[in-house]
Amino acid sequence: MNYITNDDFQLKDSAVALGKFEGIHRGHCLLLDEIRQQKKNHLQSVVFTFNIPPRSALTGDRNYQQIFTKEERHIILEKMGMDVLIEYPFTKEFAALSPEDFIRNILVGKAGARVVVVGTDFRFGRKRSGSVKDLERLSGVLGYELIVKEKLQDHHEDISSSRIRRLLETGSMEEVNSLLGRPYSITGSVVHGNALGRRINIPTANLLADPGKLIPPNGVYVSRVSIGEDCYCGITNVGVKPTVDTSRIKGVETYLFDFDRDIYDEIIEVDLLHYCRPEMKFESVELLKAQMQKDISFGRHYLEGVKR
């Protein structure tokens, strides 16, 4: 996949999906499936989004956390077979563009759009003044086809990133994963921890949480971990490990079932499937170990039920 992160590019013969694509949920997939189908018409599939969340650029809020980081979004879109991902620089100058200037100079002029795919509520241009009506008005003049997708619903409510964010913040992982159409995941490089897990014969793989990623509540989760082409099940603790660590650094620590391999510095993807319990502080390491054994037993039982 061609990955563009600046405004100096020139594409042609493109089917372009426009949006923030924060969560890449089932509703987004309607747009992405459409541009992928345009390959039969010899058009390249192009996802047009931004290098930072627009609200961060407009409000100065640099603490806004996203469901998937840019790196994770890149991986997901590449797996989906997209040809090009454009993360256009969202500057004040870009935000000041009129809807028509964006369509003429960037969407058609730079991205080479011959097909444009958006949702019904898509807004763009200065002060979000542009809408589907502007795209319709200029489609005949500039020679592109406009395809507008209705909002996808689940249980009579729109599937949206804001809905997924609310569920994620409560640890409702089954609902989150259903709306995403894939498991919510945390991707990163395995780092060295305090080695307590290995000392108590429950070794774990440790990731540091990306500060820009929206993480569910601290606690223990049933999980599935991808390492290259291999997949393993396990139990993941999200949090600060209050029993054994005073640093308060938030991490993602996973015990993999039936696994014994050195994976330090390898990139792994941790899918969170079910929220088991909140993170707790125990009076001793022995009590912590006993609870971890219970968590492992619960995780195995849960996953057996899923397989059935």
Wavefront OBJ file of the C-alpha trace (Angstrom):
o trace
v 0.000 0.000 0.000
v 1.272 3.448 -0.934
v 1.354 5.614 2.205
v 1.197 9.404 1.652
v 1.696 11.777 4.590
v 2.248 15.148 2.902
v 0.519 17.375 0.357
v 3.069 16.824 -2.425
v 1.533 14.026 -4.495
v -0.271 13.448 -7.752
v -2.586 10.501 -8.365
v -4.898 9.658 -11.237
v -7.765 7.281 -11.945
v -8.775 6.909 -8.302
v -11.813 5.745 -6.360
v -11.607 7.816 -3.169
v -13.289 7.168 0.189
v -13.400 10.278 2.380
v -13.612 10.325 6.166
v -11.844 10.381 9.515
v -11.765 6.558 9.686
v -10.878 6.599 13.366
v -12.284 3.210 14.287
v -12.606 1.608 10.836
v -15.911 0.070 11.911
v -18.549 -1.809 9.925
v -20.042 1.432 8.634
v -16.658 2.536 7.285
v -16.274 -0.854 5.625
v -19.248 -0.070 3.353
v -17.222 2.795 1.877
v -14.029 0.778 1.693
v -15.750 -2.191 0.038
v -17.117 0.178 -2.600
v -13.737 1.622 -3.584
v -12.211 -1.836 -3.579
v -14.873 -2.976 -6.043
v -13.919 -0.096 -8.336
v -10.680 -1.927 -9.108
v -12.658 -3.850 -11.726
v -13.012 -0.488 -13.506
v -9.224 -0.046 -13.362
v -9.390 2.538 -10.570
v -7.029 2.440 -7.617
v -8.611 2.404 -4.150
v -7.648 5.528 -2.184
v -8.505 6.268 1.458
v -8.347 10.008 2.145
v -8.095 11.015 5.796
v -5.913 13.253 7.983
v -2.587 13.086 9.788
v -4.155 14.206 13.093
v -7.752 14.253 14.347
v -9.389 17.440 12.995
v -10.654 18.351 16.466
v -7.046 18.351 17.732
v -6.016 20.800 15.030
v -9.036 23.064 15.494
v -9.178 23.122 19.304
v -5.547 22.521 20.226
v -6.562 19.420 22.210
v -3.465 17.228 21.891
v -4.745 14.705 24.448
v -7.524 13.333 22.244
v -7.159 9.554 22.081
v -8.194 7.422 19.114
v -9.657 3.925 18.922
v -6.861 2.881 16.569
v -3.543 4.697 16.283
v -2.268 5.830 12.891
v 0.067 2.845 12.789
v -2.777 0.436 13.568
v -5.027 2.069 10.979
v -2.266 1.668 8.417
v -1.989 -2.068 9.170
v -5.771 -2.613 9.014
v -6.197 -0.811 5.698
v -3.276 -2.650 4.157
v -4.807 -5.978 5.211
v -8.079 -4.860 3.593
v -6.314 -4.434 0.266
v -6.378 -0.661 -0.091
v -3.960 0.688 -2.707
v -3.273 4.139 -1.228
v -3.695 5.760 2.189
v -3.494 9.558 2.225
v -3.063 11.163 5.650
v -3.347 14.757 4.520
v -1.768 17.418 6.768
v -4.643 19.052 8.660
v -3.308 22.602 8.973
v -5.137 25.856 9.613
v -4.671 26.667 5.933
v -6.297 23.382 4.930
v -9.149 23.944 7.414
v -9.786 27.350 5.801
v -10.339 25.911 2.309
v -13.771 26.392 0.809
v -15.634 23.188 -0.084
v -15.217 23.916 -3.790
v -11.462 24.525 -3.490
v -11.071 21.219 -1.648
v -13.003 19.335 -4.329
v -11.308 21.019 -7.310
v -7.737 21.339 -6.117
v -7.228 18.409 -3.781
v -9.856 15.722 -4.304
v -9.773 15.893 -8.108
v -6.578 17.886 -8.704
v -4.259 15.892 -6.439
v -6.065 12.628 -5.601
v -7.275 12.131 -9.180
v -10.796 11.180 -8.105
v -13.042 9.627 -10.737
v -15.287 8.021 -8.119
v -15.937 9.597 -4.697
v -17.509 7.587 -1.867
v -18.854 9.208 1.313
v -21.423 8.698 4.040
v -24.623 10.746 4.132
v -23.377 12.937 6.992
v -19.951 13.752 5.547
v -18.918 17.383 6.167
v -15.819 19.180 4.941
v -14.309 22.552 4.084
v -14.187 25.795 6.024
v -16.254 25.527 9.247
v -17.638 22.201 7.978
v -19.722 24.125 5.461
v -19.406 21.496 2.727
v -21.776 18.535 2.401
v -22.940 15.848 0.000
v -24.840 18.563 -1.910
v -21.556 20.280 -2.839
v -20.084 16.988 -4.031
v -23.234 16.338 -6.093
v -23.204 19.857 -7.592
v -19.615 19.582 -8.852
v -19.618 15.918 -9.898
v -20.864 16.621 -13.429
v -18.627 19.678 -13.861
v -15.445 17.911 -12.712
v -16.245 14.492 -14.138
v -16.417 12.176 -11.146
v -19.138 9.806 -9.979
v -20.474 10.322 -6.456
v -21.600 7.327 -4.392
v -23.296 8.087 -1.066
v -23.699 5.329 1.523
v -26.436 5.378 4.161
v -25.397 5.035 7.798
v -25.237 1.403 8.877
v -27.280 0.586 11.975
v -27.031 -2.049 14.671
v -29.968 -2.560 17.051
v -31.718 0.508 15.554
v -28.800 2.837 16.329
v -26.163 4.221 13.969
v -22.779 2.540 14.073
v -20.343 5.365 14.799
v -16.943 5.969 16.336
v -18.559 7.950 19.168
v -20.829 5.003 20.026
v -17.854 2.633 19.998
v -15.862 5.036 22.198
v -18.638 5.057 24.819
v -18.760 1.250 24.896
v -14.970 0.963 24.979
v -14.782 3.240 28.000
v -17.025 0.796 29.918
v -15.140 -2.342 28.836
v -18.065 -3.689 26.789
v -15.721 -5.575 24.490
v -18.227 -7.923 22.845
v -20.350 -4.952 21.716
v -17.272 -2.971 20.662
v -15.973 -5.866 18.588
v -19.382 -6.449 16.991
v -19.608 -2.814 15.857
v -16.016 -2.768 14.631
v -16.462 -6.004 12.708
v -13.093 -7.089 14.137
v -11.633 -7.324 17.645
v -10.428 -4.133 19.281
v -6.668 -4.555 19.409
v -3.508 -3.012 20.815
v -0.382 -3.334 18.680
v 3.180 -2.775 19.791
v 6.656 -4.098 20.421
v 7.267 -6.484 23.329
v 9.396 -4.816 26.012
v 11.107 -6.056 29.168
v 9.010 -5.894 32.319
v 9.930 -6.564 35.951
v 10.191 -10.339 35.256
v 7.783 -11.156 38.109
v 5.687 -13.336 35.823
v 8.650 -15.527 34.995
v 9.596 -15.818 38.692
v 6.108 -17.089 39.594
v 5.994 -19.342 36.515
v 3.402 -17.187 34.700
v 5.585 -15.379 32.119
v 4.021 -12.461 30.279
v 4.569 -10.368 27.160
v 4.568 -6.629 27.939
v 3.568 -3.658 25.772
v 3.526 0.010 26.741
v 0.232 1.702 25.950
v 0.471 4.386 23.274
v -0.562 7.699 24.922
v -2.577 8.564 21.808
v -4.700 5.404 21.954
v -8.032 5.078 23.728
v -7.580 2.170 26.145
v -10.467 0.399 27.921
v -10.709 0.367 31.730
v -7.858 -1.076 33.764
v -8.512 -4.730 34.369
v -8.122 -8.299 33.182
v -9.345 -9.391 29.750
v -9.607 -12.626 27.815
v -7.420 -12.038 24.772
v -6.035 -13.390 21.541
v -2.545 -12.471 20.344
v -1.139 -12.472 16.821
v 2.623 -12.897 16.413
v 3.442 -12.843 12.723
v 1.227 -15.504 11.126
v 0.682 -17.338 14.433
v -2.217 -16.804 16.831
v -2.411 -17.631 20.560
v -5.000 -17.206 23.294
v -4.361 -15.728 26.685
v -5.227 -13.394 29.544
v -4.259 -9.710 29.416
v -3.923 -7.204 32.243
v -4.402 -3.574 31.224
v -3.173 -1.145 33.849
v -0.426 -0.218 36.265
v 0.121 -3.496 38.218
v -0.447 -1.909 41.669
v 0.649 -5.008 43.625
v 4.216 -5.041 42.274
v 4.866 -1.693 40.559
v 4.779 1.856 41.938
v 5.677 3.658 38.707
v 1.988 4.016 37.655
v 2.993 3.546 34.011
v 0.085 2.024 32.092
v 0.957 -1.189 30.321
v -0.582 -4.159 28.540
v 0.672 -7.460 29.969
v -0.392 -10.802 28.452
v 0.032 -14.391 29.585
v -0.162 -16.662 26.528
v -1.619 -20.125 26.998
v 0.680 -23.042 26.107
v 3.456 -20.741 24.893
v 7.180 -20.714 25.612
v 9.202 -18.522 23.252
v 11.395 -15.428 23.465
v 9.496 -12.643 21.653
v 11.235 -9.555 23.041
v 11.231 -6.686 20.498
v 8.748 -8.507 18.250
v 5.574 -6.700 17.112
v 2.432 -8.346 18.469
v -1.271 -7.558 18.168
v -3.390 -8.111 21.295
v -7.139 -8.527 20.702
v -9.290 -7.882 23.782
v -12.307 -10.207 23.686
v -13.957 -10.039 27.116
v -13.621 -7.934 30.273
v -13.195 -10.261 33.266
v -12.617 -8.036 36.298
v -11.092 -4.699 37.385
v -7.406 -4.376 38.201
v -6.780 -5.016 41.896
v -4.033 -4.557 44.450
v -3.238 -7.709 46.440
v -1.615 -7.961 49.857
v 1.039 -10.385 48.609
v 2.522 -11.858 45.449
v 1.110 -15.244 46.499
v -2.433 -13.878 46.487
v -1.784 -12.235 43.115
v -0.551 -15.551 41.703
v -3.631 -17.374 43.034
v -5.928 -14.847 41.357
v -3.984 -15.067 38.103
v -4.487 -18.838 38.120
v -8.233 -18.249 38.504
v -8.138 -15.722 35.636
v -6.324 -18.220 33.423
v -8.878 -20.915 34.224
v -11.730 -18.504 33.462
v -10.090 -17.484 30.173
v -9.706 -21.053 28.987
v -13.331 -21.805 29.904
v -14.566 -18.657 28.122
v -12.662 -19.444 24.946
v -13.940 -23.041 24.931
v -17.468 -21.612 24.999
v -16.665 -19.297 22.082
v -15.323 -22.215 20.047
v -18.572 -24.122 20.561
l 1 2 3 4 5 6 7 8 9 10 11 12 13 14 15 16 17 18 19 20 21 22 23 24 25 26 27 28 29 30 31 32 33 34 35 36 37 38 39 40 41 42 43 44 45 46 47 48 49 50 51 52 53 54 55 56 57 58 59 60 61 62 63 64 65 66 67 68 69 70 71 72 73 74 75 76 77 78 79 80 81 82 83 84 85 86 87 88 89 90 91 92 93 94 95 96 97 98 99 100 101 102 103 104 105 106 107 108 109 110 111 112 113 114 115 116 117 118 119 120 121 122 123 124 125 126 127 128 129 130 131 132 133 134 135 136 137 138 139 140 141 142 143 144 145 146 147 148 149 150 151 152 153 154 155 156 157 158 159 160 161 162 163 164 165 166 167 168 169 170 171 172 173 174 175 176 177 178 179 180 181 182 183 184 185 186 187 188 189 190 191 192 193 194 195 196 197 198 199 200 201 202 203 204 205 206 207 208 209 210 211 212 213 214 215 216 217 218 219 220 221 222 223 224 225 226 227 228 229 230 231 232 233 234 235 236 237 238 239 240 241 242 243 244 245 246 247 248 249 250 251 252 253 254 255 256 257 258 259 260 261 262 263 264 265 266 267 268 269 270 271 272 273 274 275 276 277 278 279 280 281 282 283 284 285 286 287 288 289 290 291 292 293 294 295 296 297 298 299 300 301 302 303 304 305 306 307 308
